[in-house]
Amino acid sequence: MQKKIIVAGIGPGDKSYTTPAALEKISAAKVLVGGKRALADFANPSQETFSVTRDLDSVINFIRKKILSVDVVVMVSGDPGYYSLLDLLRKNFPPQSIEVIPSISAMQLAFAKLKLSWYDATLLSFHGRRPSDEDLKFSPQKILGLLTDAEFNSVSISKILLGLGWQKNSRLAICSRLSYSDEKIILTTLGDAMLAEPYKHCILIVSAN
C-alpha cells in the first residue's frame, strides 16, 4: 500500500519559526527531501535524504519510488500553500496521498514586521515569473506584497510599477533576510529605490500612502 507524502513548511529561515508539528514530522522521517540549506539545517545521519535541484523530474521519481514502502517528508521554505513544490506534487500524486503541514511564510513575516494587516493586500510573485500588468497596476488604497528574485529585484520592480501608474513617492518596504541575524528592513519610496542598490530574493511591500 502506498505511503504518504508529508509536505512540511519550515518557515522563512530561522528554525524558531518552524512549527512544532513540522519539526516532529521532520525529525521522525526516514526519508527527507528538501533544498540543500534545509537538509543541512534539519537532517540527521540516520535519515535518507534527497536534495531538491532544478531537475524536478528526479525529485518526483525519487518520491514515487520511496512512497511504495515509506512515508516521505518534503520540506519547503515558508508555507507549503504559497508558491512551493506543493502544486507540482499535486500534479503527480493523488491528493489523498499528500498531507500538508502549514507554516509561516516570509510574506506573512514581512507584514508582521511592518505591523500591517494583509487580508486585503494583493500578493504576487516575481520569482521566476512576471505578474500581469492588470494585477500590478496602481489603484487607490492598493497594497502589494511581492516576492522577488535576482532579475526582478527592488530596482527593476520599482521601474515596472512606476510605468503602471504608481507614483515616485509611493511607499516601499524592502524586507531582506527576514528572521536571520542580518535581517534588514528598509523603508523608502519607489522613486528612491529605483536609484539605489538592488535587493534580490526579498519581499517588497508597496502602498500608495
Secondary structure, 3 states (H helix, E strand, C coil): CCCCEEEEECECCCHHHCCHHHHHHHHHCCEEEECHHHHHHHCCCCCEEEECCCCHHHHHHHHHHHCCCCCEEEEECECCCCCCCHHHHHHHCCHHHEEEECCCCHHHHHHHHCCCCCCCCEEEECCCCCCCHHHHCCCCCCEEEEECCCCCCHHHHHHHHHCCCCCCCCEEEEEECCCCCCCEEEEEEHHHHHCCCCCCCCEEEEECC
